[in-house]
Amino acid sequence: MGLVKKRSVTIRGHRTSYSLEQPFHDDLVTISLTRDMPLAALVAEVDEKRSRESNLSSALRLYVLDWAKGRRS
């Protein structure tokens, strides 16, 4: 599936990072384009909705998986 790459983003005025394999990141970008929203806004939305027991990277992967399975948020 590829190496994990760390990426940084600013959400709600602070910098944070997440680590995703390239295919997950590619799908995340596609979702943001499909929803006509900036990638940072999509990441912020997922971050806001995730369980505090989950980390952001895992939450993003699960979001992409749900989208791919047709359970779009």
Secondary structure as GFF3:
##gff-version 3
##sequence-region A 1 73
A	DSSP	beta_strand	4	11	.	.	.	ID=ss1
A	DSSP	beta_strand	14	21	.	.	.	ID=ss2
A	DSSP	alpha_helix	22	34	.	.	.	ID=ss3
A	DSSP	alpha_helix	39	49	.	.	.	ID=ss4
A	DSSP	alpha_helix	56	68	.	.	.	ID=ss5
###
